[in-house]
Amino acid sequence: MELKNRIWMNGNLEWYAYIGDAEVFLGSREVPIPLEEGDKWTNAYGDVFEVVDSAIVHMERVEPPQRYW
């Protein structure tokens, strides 16, 4: 599947994408790789993303998931 968004990973192994004209943090370990149609995940800040029609879409913002160290 070819994505319509431009995505990249920085040196800290964090994923980013352009959604519209905005550079958006997708997450790090929580991003499912390879991305497939219908994949859905929540990053550390509570932003929910989903792959819809070969594009990454910001769905909503929820309470950030609990982190257990």
Secondary structure, 3 states (H helix, E strand, C coil): CCCCCCEEECCCCCEEEEECCEEEEEECCCCCCCCCCCCEEECCCCEEEEEECCEEEEEEECCCCCCCC
